[in-house]
Amino acid sequence: MSFQEVRVRFAPSPTGYLHVGGARTALYNYLYAKKHGGKFILRVEDTDQARSTEESLKMVLEDLQWLGLKWDEGPHPSTLEAMGPFGPYKQSERLSIYKNVAEELLQKGAAYYCFLTDEEIDAQRALAKAQGRPPHVESPYESWSLEKSLAKIAEGGQAVVRFKTRALKKDYVLNDLIRGEVRFPSDMVGDFVLLRSGGMPVYNFCCAVDDHMMKISHVLRAEEHLPNTLRQMMIYEAMHWVTPAFGHLSLILDEDRQKLSKRKGATSCHEFKLEGYLPEALLNFVALLGWSHANGKEVLTMDEMISGFDLGRANPAGAIFDAVKLKWMNAQHLRNLPSAEIWKQIAPFLQNAGLELSSDPAWQEQSVDVFKSAMETLNDAVELYRPLSDKSFTIHDEASEVFTWESSKAVLAAWKELVEQENSEFMTEERFLKLQDLVKEKAQVKGKFLFMPIRVAVIGKPHGAELKILVPLMSKKSLLARVNQCLGKL
């Protein structure tokens, strides 16, 4: 028996926003499915009832939608209802399925009811540690008949369901799609739990059952799941199920070569969204954390990533998360957008900052053409545009010295007079430079006594962005209102 089509899954636990490591796992599965004409399935691993919430699930779905990773099967992004023929796609709604498989394993004699208490297990493990043995559970209930166990349960006994491993004396061989051959001695694990005493299944059991039931052909997941593979292979074997192909992705490390964590800065997609990163740039960046394009290209579109995706180019070594490179990559994607699209992207950041700017599309595109080379993230636009917002104009304390110079009044008066004489609402860069020279002649000043008062009259402080860039984006009305405010200070 073999799989009829490529079917891959991303199976997050909904405990908060999507981490970049999860985003990479989702992306690699998505790329593999699209490359091979397969299906990308979203499955929700929410059996940890203490941490998994519907609100957190919606946060994960929101991040996946922002990234543009659309799933073919799974919870509906709005209603959370199951979409696809193999639902439910939330593990919390599949408990009867796990119970039935556990019952089958019990009937086969591959699993048993274990009545050991936590205290007895702790004592066993302490003794094993003292004797230098692996801390595997050795249950006296392994040899009990199913009938005897059920009778004890009927009397009120509390039991977990454990998988039998002691008789499996062999190596399990995994031909990992990224790491090559990996051997697991069966005695790496003891008799592991399938169902807890309350009936709630554990991760490895759910995972194996769901992957089989949903006909998953390839499992691409993080390296930290590699030790789980042995338990899952044992379950596949006991149930006579076809084992999917596994590929374990490299760890993502911070600049200190430690596992990436929140302590080192933003790590969730939501945080990067708020900081003004483009989803296509973030995807491009995480794609290259453990994989490289055959042509050595770094700035890639989604279509280029799909066509070039090859697990043979996946690197099992840890990948360094370089925040500087992410910012550079975001700048490349940002500058490749049409100016009208950049404005559309930065507009919410400008509005949230309370800036009041022109609604004229021509002005908006002109301003983007001026500023986009200085933007690395969308949020960078806020400080670039702030001097253009009349609502944000204020005369800063650092301008105080300018008002003590005797020549400043003449400079400001000359600047106001010349602006008033302008025929058009906006002036060009060349025209501004010409007016600046005329102020110099009229007021008979030069150097800082010329430039600083004009700068204060335009942006409210003696230092800042080049006026020849800003002034052509400012209306005559705005320039006059500002210079009048400065003259009022005199």
N, C-alpha and C positions, 0 to 999 in steps of 0.2 A: 504493500500500500504506500502511496506517495501523495503529496499535496497537489491539488489540481491548479492552484493559482497562488501567487505570492500574497500572503495576508500577514501584515505586521501590526503590532499594537503599541500604543503608549499608555501606560497604566499608572497614573499619578495617585498618590494618597492626598486627598483634599484637606490639607492642614494649613493653607495660606497661599499667598501668591506663588506663581511659578518661578522656581529658581533657575538660573542660567544653565545649570547642569541638566535639569529636567528639560529645558528648552532644546538643548543639544540632542538629548535622547529622542525627543519628539521629532526634531528636524531630520535626524538620520533615518528614522523609520519612515517619515514622510517622503524623503528623497528616494529611499530604496523602493518604496511602493510605486511612486510615480515613474521611476526609471524602468521598472519591470512590469508596468501596466497592472499593478495589484491594488489591494485595498489597504487603507490606513484606518485602523480601528482605535477608538478611544474607550478605554475601560477604567472604571473608577474603583480603586482599592480602598474601600471605606469601612473595613471591618474593625478598625480601631475607633470604637464608638466614642471614646473620651476625647479624641482630637479631631475627628472628621465631622465637618458640619456642612450643611447645604450652602451656607454663605461662602465658606472656603472653596467649595466646588465651583460656585459661580465665579469666584476670583480666578481660579485656574482656567476656566472656560473663556473668561474675558481676555486673559493674557494670550491664550492660543489663538483666539479670533484676531486680536491686535497683531499678532505675528503673521497672520494669514495662513496658518496651518489648519486647513479644513479637513475634518474627519469624515470618512464615508459611512461609518457606523459608530453608534455610541449614543450618549445622552444628547437630546436636542439642545442647542445652545441657549434657547430661551425657556422652553417648557420643562426641560430635563427628562422628557419622556424618551423611551428607548426608540432609536432609529436603526432598523436593520433586523435581519432574520435570526440572529443569535442572542437576542437579549434575554433577560435584563442585562444591562452593561454596568450596573452598580453591584458590587459584591454583596452589599447588605441586603439586596433583593434576591440573592441566589442561594440562600441558606439551605433550602430544601434540596437543591442540586448537590451541594457538598455532603449533606447528610446521607443522601442515597449512595454516593460513591464510597463514603466511609463505611456504610453498611455492606457494600459489596466487598470491600477489602477485609472486613471482619469475617464475612462468610467464607472468603477464600483462605482465611488463616494468615493473611499478610499483615493484619493489624490486630490489636487486642485492647481490651479495657484495662486501664491501670488505675489502681486505687491508692497509690502512694500519696502521702500528704506532703505539703511543702517542707515541713520539718524533716521528714524522712529523706527527702531528696537532698536537702541541704547537708544533712549528716553524711549521706553517701558521697557527696561531692567533696566534702572536707576530708573524708578518709582517703578517697582516691588521690586527692592533691598531696596529702601527707605521704602516701606510698609512691608518688611519682607516676601515677596512672592517669590516663585521660578521664576527665570528669563525666563520663557517660553514665546515664541512669541504667541500673541493672534491676529490673522490676521482677519481683517474685510472681507477678500476675501474668507474665508472658506465657506461662505454660497452662494457665487456666483454660478450661473449655468455655466456649461462648455461652453455653447454657448456664454454667456456674456463675459467670460474670453477670449475666442478665438477672439471675436470681438475686444476687447481692444488690444490684441496682434497684430491683423491685422492693427490696427491704429498706431503701433510702440511701444506699451507698453512692458516693460522688466519685465519678471516674472521668478521666480523659481518655481519648482514643490515641494509642501510640502505634507507629509503624514499626514492624519487626526488622531489625538490621543484623542481629548477631549471626544469623546463618548465611549472610551474604558475604562470603569470604572471597573477594575478588577485587580487581581494579575496574573502575568505570572510566571509559576513555571518551573524552569530549574532543571533537575536532572543531575547535573554536574558529569562527570565520576571521578573527583578527589575531588571535594568539597562537593559532596552530594547535598541536596536540597537547591536551591537558589531562593528566591522570589523577583520578581520585581514588585512593584506597577506601574500600567500603567501611573500614573501622575508623575513618575520620569522624564519623558521627555515631552517636548511640541511637537508641530507640526514640525517635522524635515524635512530638505531638502533632496530630492531625486536627483533632477537635478538642477544645477546652471543655471543662466539666459542664459549663453552661450551654454547650452546643456551638459556640462560636468557633469557626475554623481559623487556623493560623495561616500566615502568609504563603509559605511554600506549598501547602496543600491547595489553597484557593488558586494560586498561580498555575499549577500544573493542570488542575481540573479545567479552569477557564481557557487556558491556551488550547487544550484538546477540544473542548466543546465549541470554541469559536474558530476552530480550524486554523490556528495560527501556524504559519509555515516557518517564519524566521523570528527569533527573539533577539533584538538588539537593545542592550541595556548597559548600565554602568558597571565598571569593574567590581565595585563593592558587592554586586550580586553574584559574583563568581562562586563563592563558597555555597550559595544556595542551590547551585545547579545539581550537585550530587543528590540531594534529597529529592529534587524534582525528577531526576533521571530514574531514581529508585521507584517512584510512584508510577512513571510512565511504563517501566518494565513490568511492575506488578499488575497493572491494568491492561497490559498488551496493547498499549497505545503507541502510535508513531511519534518519535521524539522530534521536535522541530530543530532546525539549525540554530545554533546560538552564536552570538558575537558580543564580546564584552568590551566596551569602550574604555579608553584611557581615563584616568582620574583628571580632573581639572584642578590645577594647583595655583596658589597665589605666587607673588614674586619672591617669597621666601621658601618656595617649593613645599609649602604646607597645603593641606586640603583647603580649597576655597571656603571661606566662611564669612558671615555677616560682619564679623568684627573688623574685617579689612575694607569695608565700604559696601556700596550697593552690590547686591547679588541677585535680586529678583527682577524679573522683566518689568514689573509694575514700577519699580524705582527708576529703572532706565527710561521708561516711558515718561515719567514725571520730570526727569532731568533733560528731556528733549532729544532722546536718541530715536532714530528712525527704525521701524521694525525690520526693514530689509537690510539695514546696516548691521543690526544686532545679529540677525540670522547669518549673514555673510561672515561675521566675526566668529560666532560659535561654530560654524561649519568647519573653520580652519583650526579649531582646537582638537587636533587629533586626526585630521584628514587634510590632504593637499590635492589641488587640481593638477592633472597630468601636465598641463602647459605652464604650470607655475604661476597662473593668474591669481591675484589676491582680491581684486574688486570684482565681485561676481553677482550677476542677476540670479533670480530663482531658476530661470530656465537653464542657465549655464551650470548651476549647481546640480540640477536634476540630470542633465545630459552627461556631466562629468563625474557623477558620483560612482565610486568603485571602492568596495570594501578592501580590495587589494592595496589601496593607498591609505588605509587607516593605520595609524601608528599606535601600538600598544603602550608606548611610553607616556608618562604624565605630560599634560599640555599646560603651559603657563598662561594664565589669564593676564594679559598686558593691557591695563586700562588706557595707557597712552595710545596704543595701537587701535583700540576700539574707537577712541575719539578721532583719530586720524581717518579711520575707515568710515566713520559717520560723516565726516566732512566731505569725503569723496562722493558718497552717495547723495548727500545734500546738494552739493554743487552740480551734480549731474541732472538735477530736477529742473524743469522749466520754472522761470521766475514766478509765474502765476501760481504754480503748485507750491513753491516755497512759501509764498505769502499765505496760502491756505493753511499750511502746516504751522507757521509761526503765529498766526492771528490769535489762537487761543492763549498763547503764552503772553502776548502783548495785552490782551484784554484782562487776563488774570492779574497782571501787574498794574492795572488801572490806567494804562496809557490811552490817550485820545488822539487818534491819527486820522488822516484823510481817508475817505471812503471811495476816492476816485481810483479805479483799477489801473489807470495809466500811471498815477503817482505811486501806487503800491508796487507795481512792477519796476518802475524806475528806482525806487528805494532799495528793492531787493538786489537789483543789478549793482548798486553801490556797495551794499553791505555783505553780500553772500560770501565773498572771499575771506571775510573776517569771522565767519560763523563756523564753529565746529559742531555745536549742538543747536537745537531750536531755541533753547533757553538763552543762548548767547545773544539772541535778537533783542532781548529786553533792554540791556544796557546800551546797545547800539542805537536803539530807537528812542530811548528815554529823552535825549536832548530835543527831539522833534515834537514832543508832546507839550502843548501849552499848559495843560493841567499840571504837568510835573515841573514846570519852570520855577526855579527859585534862585535867589541871589545868595550864594554860599558865603560862609564866614571867611573863607580863604580869599574872597574878592575884596575884603575890607581895605587892604593897602591901596588898591587901585583908586578908591574913592578919596584917598588923601593926596593924590597927585594933582597939582594945579592944572596940568595939561589935559586931564581926563574929561573935564567938562567940554572943552573945545573939540576933542575927539568924538565924544558921544553926540554932540550937537551936529557936527559935520556928517557923521554916519547917518543920523536921523534925517537930515535934510536931503542927502543923496538918495536914501531909500525912498523917501516921499516922492522924489522926482522920477522914479522908475515907472515906465509905462505898463510893463507886464506884471502879472501877479508873482511870477517866479523868475529868478535870474539864473543865468548860466554860471558855470565856474569861472569862465573868462571874464564875464561881466562883474562878478564879485571881486576878482583880483584887480580889475580896473577901478572899482569904487574904493578899494582899500588904498590904492595909490593916490586917488583924489583926496581922501581923508588926510593922508600924509602931507599933501601939499597945503590943504586948507588949514590944518591945525599946526603945521610946522613941527611935527614930532616924528620920531622913528624908533625902531627897536621895540623893546617891551612897552614903552609908553604909547606906542601905536597899537600893537597887536593885542595886548592884554585888555585894554578897555573895550575894544571891539568884541573880543572873545567873551567878556563878561556880559556884554549887551546881547550876545547871541545865545550863550549856554549857561550864563550865571556864575561862571568861575573862570579864572585866568589860565587854566590848563585843561586839556582834554583833546577830543577828536579834532582833526583838521577842519577848519571852517569852510574851506573850498569844497569839501565833501558835503557838509551839512547845509550850508546856506542855500544851495540850489534846490533843496528839498523843503525849504521853509517859505511860507507865503509872505508877501509884503505886509499884510495885516499882522501876522505873528511877529515879524521882525520889529515893526513899529511899536507894538504893545510891549515888547521886552525892553527896547531902548528907553521908552517912556518910564518904565518901572525903574530903570537905572538912573535916569535923570532925576527922578523923584527922590532918590537917595542922596542927591547932591543938594 
